[in-house]
Amino acid sequence: MCGIAALQVRDPALRPRLGALMAEMTCRLVDRGPDAAGIAVYDAPELLPAGWSAVSVLDPGEAGWRDSVSAALGSEVDVRLFGPTAVLRARATTAALAGAVRSAAPELTRIGRGAHAVTLKGVGLAEELTEAFGIGAMGGTQAIAHTRMATESAVVASGSHPFSVDDDLCLVHNGSFSNHASVRRTLRRQGVDFDSENDSEVAARFIGHRMTAGDTLTEALDRVVAVFDGFYTLVVTTADTLAVLRDPIACKPAIVAETPAWVAVASEYRALAELPSVETARIFEPEPGRVYTWTS
């Protein structure tokens, strides 16, 4: 049992409140996942200025790698620490920054990358982590969050969600995949690398791999239904899209609320209860096996 939450803000006047609204949503799901939590925030000026890219890593606590990454990139890299997460930012393409991190500090666990999204993760209660990360003061266009109850892998920050495996592509998952090991082996034979033993990362890597091959997000999620066995609710975000998918028998919960100003997804209604004008929202449970998408 884990908690998932996502919010896409359509009304520009509401975007400065994105972080505060997401912090409230995430903390209301803490009892669904007390082990760890994580969040990816899109287009937050406090995190990622326009024209910059970011790579999030789990900071081993040694400072030597920071200068090495700047040297590998050939320009200055700014580093901000959010608990166990270090966010490296630079005026460079995401590919260039990620390549510099990989070559200069291969020991670092990379947990996110993009020109729009910044991923933050940690072990502990959602209330503690959202406060430590300063989520409540952030603005942005959309965000995706997760509270984790570990079942098939260790309680470590690298096993926390969201899994961000490609530029601005993030996934959170409630449930489990029974065939993740076989899918992982297939992806590895196709050249896909992994950073954890978490079954949710397999789904994220699969979606990223399919989109790199030319699938749309909807097509990639349709392939998830065809390939993966298990029980799941998935929420996936890209630079401008929010998507949700439940397994074909809808074993895991999900609820959607939609207004002209925003669309939100959560494991339970209580996470949505304090959103502005929620009493006027269209509220529904996603149908099993159907992909839903919204674009900002």
C-alpha positions in Angstrom: 0.0 0.0 0.0 1.5 3.3 -1.1 0.1 6.8 -1.7 0.1 8.7 -5.0 -0.7 12.3 -5.7 -0.4 14.5 -8.7 -1.6 18.0 -9.6 -1.6 19.9 -12.9 -2.4 23.5 -12.6 -4.2 25.1 -15.6 -4.9 28.5 -14.2 -1.7 30.6 -14.2 -2.9 32.6 -11.2 -2.9 29.4 -9.1 0.6 28.2 -10.1 2.4 30.1 -7.2 0.4 27.8 -4.9 1.4 24.5 -6.5 3.8 23.5 -3.8 1.6 24.3 -0.9 -1.3 22.4 -2.5 1.0 19.4 -3.2 2.5 19.4 0.2 -1.1 19.2 1.7 -2.1 16.4 -0.7 1.1 14.3 -0.1 0.9 14.6 3.7 -2.7 13.5 3.8 -1.4 10.1 2.4 1.4 9.6 4.9 -0.3 6.5 6.5 -0.4 4.8 3.1 3.4 5.1 3.0 5.4 6.0 6.1 8.8 4.6 4.9 9.8 7.2 2.3 8.5 10.0 0.1 9.4 11.8 -3.0 8.2 14.5 -5.3 8.9 15.9 -8.8 8.0 19.6 -9.4 7.7 21.1 -12.9 8.7 24.6 -13.9 9.3 25.8 -10.4 11.3 29.0 -10.7 12.8 28.5 -7.3 14.3 25.2 -8.4 15.1 25.5 -12.1 15.3 28.9 -13.9 14.3 29.0 -17.6 17.1 27.9 -19.9 18.8 25.7 -17.3 18.7 21.9 -16.9 18.9 19.8 -13.7 20.1 16.4 -12.7 19.1 15.1 -9.2 21.4 12.6 -7.5 21.6 11.0 -4.1 24.5 12.9 -2.4 27.1 10.6 -0.8 28.2 13.5 1.5 31.6 14.1 -0.1 32.2 17.4 -1.9 34.9 16.3 -4.3 32.6 15.2 -7.1 31.1 18.7 -7.5 34.2 20.3 -9.0 34.8 17.2 -11.1 31.3 17.5 -12.7 31.9 21.2 -13.4 35.2 20.3 -15.1 33.7 17.6 -17.1 30.9 19.9 -18.3 33.3 22.7 -19.1 31.1 25.3 -17.2 30.0 26.0 -13.7 27.5 23.6 -12.1 25.4 24.9 -9.2 24.5 22.4 -6.5 21.6 22.7 -4.0 21.1 20.1 -1.3 17.6 18.9 -0.2 18.3 16.3 2.5 19.8 13.3 0.8 19.1 14.7 -2.7 21.5 17.0 -4.4 20.2 19.0 -7.4 22.9 19.9 -10.0 21.9 22.8 -12.2 23.6 24.3 -15.2 23.1 26.4 -18.3 23.5 23.4 -20.5 21.4 20.7 -22.2 20.2 17.9 -20.0 22.1 15.4 -22.1 25.4 17.4 -21.5 24.8 17.8 -17.8 23.8 14.1 -17.3 26.8 13.0 -19.3 29.1 15.1 -17.2 27.7 13.6 -14.0 28.0 10.1 -15.4 31.6 10.5 -16.5 32.9 12.5 -13.6 31.0 10.9 -10.7 29.7 7.4 -11.8 29.3 6.5 -8.1 26.4 8.9 -7.7 22.8 7.5 -8.0 21.0 9.6 -10.6 17.3 10.0 -9.6 16.0 12.6 -12.0 16.8 14.8 -15.0 15.1 17.4 -17.1 14.7 21.0 -18.4 11.4 21.3 -16.5 11.2 18.8 -13.7 13.3 18.5 -10.5 13.0 15.3 -8.5 13.5 15.2 -4.7 13.5 12.0 -2.6 14.2 10.8 0.9 13.5 8.3 3.6 11.0 9.2 6.3 7.6 10.7 6.8 6.1 12.9 4.1 5.5 15.7 6.6 9.2 15.8 7.5 10.4 15.6 4.0 8.1 18.1 2.4 9.1 20.6 5.0 12.8 19.8 4.6 12.5 20.2 0.9 10.6 23.5 1.2 7.9 22.2 -1.1 5.2 24.6 0.4 7.0 27.7 -0.9 7.4 26.4 -4.5 5.4 27.4 -7.6 5.1 25.5 -10.8 2.9 24.0 -13.5 2.5 20.4 -12.1 3.8 18.0 -9.6 3.8 14.3 -8.9 4.4 12.7 -5.4 4.5 9.4 -3.6 4.5 8.1 -0.1 6.1 4.6 0.0 5.4 1.5 2.0 8.3 -0.8 1.0 7.3 -4.3 0.1 9.7 -5.8 -2.5 12.9 -3.8 -1.9 14.8 -2.0 0.9 13.8 1.2 2.6 16.4 3.4 0.9 16.1 6.7 -0.9 17.0 5.1 -4.2 13.9 2.9 -3.9 11.6 5.9 -3.4 9.4 7.3 -6.1 9.0 9.2 -8.4 11.2 7.3 -10.9 12.6 9.8 -13.3 14.4 7.9 -16.0 14.4 10.3 -19.0 14.1 14.0 -19.6 11.1 15.3 -17.6 9.5 11.8 -17.5 8.4 10.7 -14.0 6.4 7.8 -12.7 4.8 6.9 -9.4 3.3 3.5 -8.7 1.0 1.9 -6.1 1.0 -1.9 -6.4 3.3 -4.6 -7.6 4.4 -6.3 -10.8 4.8 -10.1 -10.7 6.9 -10.3 -13.9 9.2 -7.3 -13.3 12.3 -9.5 -13.3 11.6 -11.0 -16.7 10.8 -7.5 -18.2 14.0 -6.2 -16.6 16.1 -8.9 -18.3 14.5 -8.1 -21.6 15.2 -4.4 -21.3 18.8 -5.0 -20.2 19.3 -7.1 -23.3 18.1 -4.0 -25.2 20.7 -1.8 -23.5 18.6 -0.3 -20.8 20.4 0.4 -17.4 18.8 0.3 -14.0 19.6 2.2 -10.8 17.6 0.1 -8.2 16.0 -3.2 -7.7 12.5 -1.6 -7.4 9.8 -3.1 -9.6 8.4 0.4 -10.3 11.6 1.4 -11.9 11.1 -1.4 -14.5 7.8 0.2 -15.6 9.4 3.6 -15.8 12.3 2.3 -17.9 9.9 0.4 -20.1 7.8 3.5 -20.8 10.9 5.6 -21.4 12.3 3.0 -23.7 9.1 2.8 -25.7 8.9 6.6 -26.0 12.5 6.8 -27.2 11.5 4.2 -29.9 8.7 6.5 -31.1 5.6 5.6 -29.0 3.5 8.4 -27.6 2.9 8.3 -23.9 -0.6 6.8 -24.4 0.9 4.1 -26.7 3.6 3.3 -24.2 1.1 3.0 -21.4 -1.1 0.8 -23.5 1.9 -1.5 -23.9 2.3 -1.6 -20.2 -1.2 -3.2 -20.0 -0.1 -5.8 -22.6 3.3 -6.6 -21.1 3.1 -6.2 -17.3 1.4 -8.6 -14.9 0.2 -7.4 -11.6 -1.9 -4.9 -9.7 -1.2 -1.2 -10.2 -2.2 2.4 -10.4 0.4 4.4 -12.3 0.6 8.1 -12.7 3.1 9.4 -15.2 4.1 13.0 -16.1 6.1 14.6 -18.9 7.0 18.2 -19.5 3.4 19.1 -20.3 1.3 16.0 -19.7 -0.2 14.1 -16.8 -1.4 10.5 -17.3 -3.0 7.8 -15.1 -3.5 4.1 -15.7 -5.1 1.4 -13.5 -4.6 -2.3 -14.0 -7.3 -4.2 -16.0 -9.2 -5.2 -12.9 -8.7 -1.9 -11.0 -7.3 -3.6 -7.9 -5.5 -0.5 -6.7 -7.4 2.7 -5.8 -7.4 6.0 -7.7 -9.6 9.1 -7.9 -9.5 12.0 -10.3 -10.9 15.5 -9.7 -11.0 18.0 -12.5 -11.9 21.7 -12.8 -11.1 24.4 -15.4 -8.3 25.5 -13.0 -6.6 22.2 -12.3 -6.7 18.4 -12.5 -5.6 16.2 -9.6 -5.1 12.4 -9.1 -4.7 10.7 -5.7 -5.1 7.3 -4.1 -7.9 8.6 -1.9 -10.3 11.6 -1.9 -9.0 12.9 1.4 -5.9 14.1 -0.5 -8.1 16.2 -2.7 -10.4 17.6 -0.1 -8.7 20.9 0.4 -8.1 21.8 -3.2 -9.7 25.2 -4.2 -13.3 24.8 -5.4 -13.1 21.0 -5.2 -16.9 21.1 -4.4 -17.4 22.0 -8.1 -15.0 19.5 -9.5 -15.9 16.6 -11.8 -14.8 13.6 -9.6 -14.5 10.0 -10.9 -12.6 6.8 -10.6 -10.5 5.9 -13.6 -11.8 2.9 -15.5 -9.6 -0.2 -15.5 -7.1 -0.6 -18.2 -7.8 2.8 -19.8 -5.2 5.5 -20.2 -6.3 9.1 -19.2 -4.2 12.1 -20.2 -4.3 15.8 -19.6 -2.1 18.4 -21.2 -1.2 21.8 -19.6 
